[in-house]
Amino acid sequence: MAHLLRMAGAEVELLRQGDHLPADATPVLVARSTVAGLDVVGDLLARWHPEVPDPWLVVVSDVPAPPPPAVRYRLRALGPQVERTVTVPYLWPLRAAASVDEVGERRAVRRAARGLATALAGPAR
């Protein structure tokens, strides 16, 4: 996701757990659109420090199909704990590439990068 955002011109800094968030930064969590992926987000949000701004949640579709009911339920449950949820569509070119650079010029990848950057630049709740 960091590479997709950079493709769209966004500034991205990757942080590890325990790193300090710059004062002007927007925290963004990225998760797969699976029950396990969203459960990890739920666990992390349960420990989220109250002085850190609510994060945005980027959910990466893992198949070209609508999410199953258990995933939709978790997304609804997590909604009040995040600033906004953005879904990135399934990008089949990424599955066949060793890096995003190999497929960065594909129309679907460029469109997803622009959509992600636009969504994250838009108004929060």
Beta strands, then each sheet from edge to edge (+ up, - down):
strand 1: 28-32
strand 2: 56-60
strand 3: 84-88
sheet 1: 1+ 2+ 3+
end
